[in-house]
Amino acid sequence: MRLQNHAFIIATTEMEVGIETARTWTGRELGLKTDDNLDVIVLRYGLFSVADARRISDLAAGASFSGEYKVLIIAASRVYHEAQNALLKIFEEPPPGTYLFFVLPTFGGLLPTFRSRVMTLEAHAVNECEEIPEIARVFIRGTKEKRSTLIKKLTSGKDEEERREHRDEVIAIVNGIEAVSYKALGKRRDDKAITTLLFEIAFLRNYLYERSAPVRMILEHLSLVLPKNLV
């Protein structure tokens, strides 16, 4: 019997934690063995593109190898809006017996149309030090001078590959700041500085995933508005 929920989003800055969360759900709810099972497919990406979305759609459309169910676990550091649009149909109505999981660092970069088609699955709790990317921790704890040096490094690059790597690190910083802020807000709910920071991140994220994103402006602004003693 097919379960009602068939498409899930898992938000965690620790990709492997999100993947393990999806595996655990699959074993518990579907009774599938998740190791060495051709019907449980795990795919990892840095940048998830439209071409990747088309591949996912093709994989989802195929029949299972040995049973009633097929599971696709897709983990990405970031995903283009165009790629999300390309996934809308398959996430809204996957083939019978197919279950989809999308593991991302945060919900912030999701289009409302995509998020409305998925259920949220909470990632397994992990140690806070493991949850926050190291580069985000360095940025948060750094002095103004250290942040400026890091910003200069991340907004340069000798070729497209290096610039892409830097962009992934910038996204890791923003995601890490957001994760730390939510943790801090749970302990200091009346802290207006943290609430304001979260609103700032939500606004800046609208630009972060554009190909011509003003990365330097985003990082310099965050450096200015970061509250003291955030971690």
ABEGO torsion letter per residue (X at the ends): XBBABABBBBBBABAAAAAAAAAAAAAAAAGBBABGBAABBBBBBABBBAAAAAAAAAAAABBBAABABBBBBBBBABBBAAAAAAAAAAAABBBBGBBBBBBBABAAABBAAAAAABBBBBBBBBBAAAABBAAAAAAAABBAAAAAAAAAAAABEABAAAAAAAAAAAAAAAAAAAAAAAAAAAABAABAAAAAAAAAAAAAAAAAABAABBAAAAAAAAAAABBBGAX
